[in-house]
């Protein structure tokens, strides 16, 4: 996991205004570079270009780029509203961090500032004959960059803000977070599977003064603290956990003083909202929210919920396969030997993924049939250790559906599908007894 300051720098670089400012400065600097050309012998043979010709091109460029930038901002605001209303507000963050839209806006803004700086410098007579020639050829390169960016931007607008593209974006973010967690099941720490048994009684609980969600943990800082004190630190609030002053973020077995408290609390970054990067469960939660919104009476789109169920199964199967591959290749990776953290629990992942869909689609037989088929796939693909958890969720889902379905034929149809899974699960339990 990244250190706190590298994490902050990464978050800062994803802001739209940061990239736009960088491109704008580069655009203005490119126009000013031509002022230095007159003194360089390499450019002595360049053909002369009239000031009026260059200024006319820059004027057209400035006016058009201002209009395109304004239009693109309006498109982005509309896309944000569409994603927030059509999918879920939690997915808007991914769209705001999209590199394609940020690069397009930054290119348009940078071209506008390049044109404005060039016009001002030309009007003041700052360019010499060779400087105007270089400015002309630089302008041609800027026009080529604008054309390429516009073509990519136009193609991208066809899918920007659409529900299918949004769910794909959320699935990708969830897959990346799950993959990182599969590589480090306990964040590279020792696995904390039973807190009551593994945390020493003498260990002191540490809370955080803020209220919010854990966004990032600087594990290297905690490891350094625990190594110097020669005592272990037990993390009880992983990224995505909701914390407050009454809840502990960890337990420290060494001497607890103000210095230790400040260091531990400083290693935990707390924000008002959850993020996708270090919180693999959040991606599943957001996908389930999209499905729940689609199942609301106002939207009435069970097809989207069925699509989400398929995506959730794909994510869980990939996560399990990556975990198995990591276990077979090199065993559990231990980077922080003085830290303890809980690995992801399958029951929590299934709860985040399927319970909201089963609740909000309780009266739709087609949704529950797809849920049962999803449970059946997970029962076979996640391994023997997961079968009890999967079958338990299948039983609860069947009970929820039977309480909500009003037609007996739908109940019979659902029982037939569920029986394929539940009969296997009951047979396994009997053989174990």
Helices and strands as residue ranges (DSSP letters): H 4-13, H 16-33, G 34-39, G 41-43, H 51-86, G 89-91, H 92-96, H 99-123, H 129-157, H 163-183, E 189-191, H 195-198, E 204-207, E 212-217, H 219-229, E 233-235, E 242-243, E 248-252, H 258-267, E 268-271, H 280-294, H 302-329, E 336-341, H 346-360, H 365-381, G 384-386, H 387-404, H 408-432
